[in-house]
Amino acid sequence: MCGIVGYIGNRQACPVLVKGLHRLEYRGYDSAGVALINEKGELNVYKTRGKVQDLENYMESKDVSGTIGIAHTRWATHGEPNNVNAHPHCSNSENLAMIHNGIIENYAVLREMLSRKGYTFKSSTDTEVLVQFIDYIRTTNKLSLPQAVQQALSQVVGAYAIAVIEKNNPNQIVAARKGSPLVIGVGEDEYFLASDATPIVEYTQKVVYVGEEEVVVINRGEELTVRTIANVEKTPEVKTIELSLSELEKGGYPHFMLKEIFEQPRTLANSMKGRVSLDKKHVVLSGFTNNKEKFLGARRIIILACGTSWHAGLIGKYMLEEFARIPVEVEYASEFRYRKPVIYPDDVVVAISQSGETADTLAAVELAKSNGAFIFGICNVVGASIPRNTDSGCYTHVGPEIGVASTKAFTAQVTVLTLLALCIAKEKKTIEEEAYLEIISELAEIPRKMEMILKNNDEIATLSRVFTYAQNFIYLGRGYNYPVALEGALKLKEISYIHAEGYPAAEMKHGPIALITSEMPVVVIATHAGMYEKVISNIQEIKARKGRVISIVTKGDKTVKKMSDFCIEIPETVECLVPLLASVPLQLLAYHIAVQKCCDVDQPRNLAKSVTVE
Ligand code: F6R
C-alpha cells in the first residue's frame, strides 16, 4: 500500500528516487510523485496520476536537479487517484513537502481545526492534513522540523511511514513510522529511505529498520539520530541485508508472476533447506524445537491470515489436525481482530503473511498476544513487522515476491506448515513412522515434480485461449484440494478480472449447481489422492448439466480424462502434498488467461502487494 523513497547524499536524487519507485511500484501504482530541493534551496514538486513511467514522462522537461528528495507511488485510500491527491503533499506555505504510507484516522478533526485557523486544502487526502498540521505546529510553537514532527505525531491516531523535507534546507530529511514499514539505507556519506529494502540494495547492504513510533533525523554527512515520539533517545542498530539485485529483476521472463511461478522448484527447496535432513529421515524447525512445550501443551491452534495466506492456512489446518491431532481454527485476521474472540493463554497462534506487514494480520497478532497466546509467525520478508511481533516462527525464504498475485510464497507457506505439522506430530507420537517418512521423502521430490508440471506451460497457454472470453469460472476440490480450488479461483479473478468462485465439490448440489450451463467452465481438482471416487460423482453431476470441465488429474488417469473437456496431468504424490503440485497449473492457467486478455498481470487494477491499511 503505497511505496515511499527518499535520498540525501552526493548523487543526483531524482534518478535514485525514480528507480526506487519502480522497485516499489508493486505496492501501489495509481499515481506517483517526487519532491526535490535544488542547489538554490527551491522545493520542486512533480506528481501525476498513473504509473511511475508517466511521472518520468511528465518530468522530462522539468528541473529535477538536487541531491535531496522524497518520492511516492500511491495506492489510493483517501480521495480518488488523480494529480491533486498524488503525493508528495505540501503545506499552504509551500515550505514543507511530505510523503506518507498509511492512514491518519483522526484527519477529519485535524482538518476542521486547521480550516478554522485559515488553512486551505487542495486534496481529499489525510496526508495533506498531516503536513499542514506539522507546519502549523512548527510555526505556532517556533519549533525545529524534527520537534514539530514529533509533536504533531503525538496527536495523530493511525498508521504512517512519513518523510518530510523543507524548502531552503537541503541538508535534512525527517522520517517517522508507526504501523507502516520504513527502512533507512546507510551508505558512504549518503542515506536512502524506503518502504522496504528493494530500492536500497543496489547502493548499500547496510540498513536500519525504523522502530514503532520512532522519528529519525537524517542530516547530510552526519550520523542518524533517532528519538521516539515521546522523546526517548534510541541508538540505531545497523543490520546487513542479504538481497541480491538479480532477485529484483525479471530475469528474461515477460512478467514477475511467470518468473515467480517458474522459481517454485528452487524456492521450495530453499524453504526446506536445513530443515529436512539430507538422509530424508527427519524434519527440524528451530522455531518449533525452541518452543516445543508451547505446541505440545496447546489447547488449540488458531491460524491468522488474509487472502492467499489464509488459503495456505486452511491446508495447514488439514495437516495439523490429521497428523498432530490438535484442533485448528483458521481465521480471517480482519474478522478475528474485531469480533471479541475467545483466546486462551494455552492457545498457539500461527500468523501467516508473505509481506509480514498486513495491517489486519498484525493487529490480530497483537490482540492474541495481549491475551497471552503464544505467537508463531510464518513470513517471507525478513525483519518485517509481523515477524518482529511474534514469539517465534520461521521464514519461508523464497526471496522477494514482486508480482502482486502471490505464487511462490503460497507454496512455501504450505511447505513450512507441512514441516510444522510433521514436527509436532512426531513429538506427540500422533503420526505413524511410515507415514512420517513417506511425507518427508515425497517432500524432497516435490521440486522435481514441479519441474515436470512447468514443462506443460505451453500446453496450458494454448488451453487458456479457449477461455479468454469466459465471464465466470467455478473451481472445485475436496479435502486438501478444496483450499486449492479457493486459491485457483482467487488467482484467476485478481489478475484476469473474470468472476471465479471456489467451492468444496460436494457443496455444489446445495446451491451453486444452479449456475452450471454449457457456458460455465468448471475447474475440478480430481487427483487420485483426495476423495477421487467422490469427485468423479461431482464431475458427473456437472457433465449432466452440460458444464465444461477442465480437470487436474494424476498422471496416467483415464477415467476423469474421458469425462473432461480439457485435462492437465500432475505427478502422483501423497494426499497432503497434492496442493503443492495442483496449485501450479492453476497459477499458469490464471496467468495465461490474463495475458490473453492483455491484463496488467504484475500490477492488477485496484490491488497492491502489501496491504498495510485495514
Ligand atoms: C493474492 C494475494 C493476497 C495476499 C493477502 C495477504 O494473490 O497476494 O491475497 O495473500 O493480501 O498478504 P500477506 O501474505 O502479505 O499477509
Residues whose N, C-alpha, C, O or C-beta is under 5 A from the ligand:
A	BS01	F6R	C306 G307 T308 S309 I352 S353 Q354 S355 G356 T358 V404 A405 S406 K609 V611
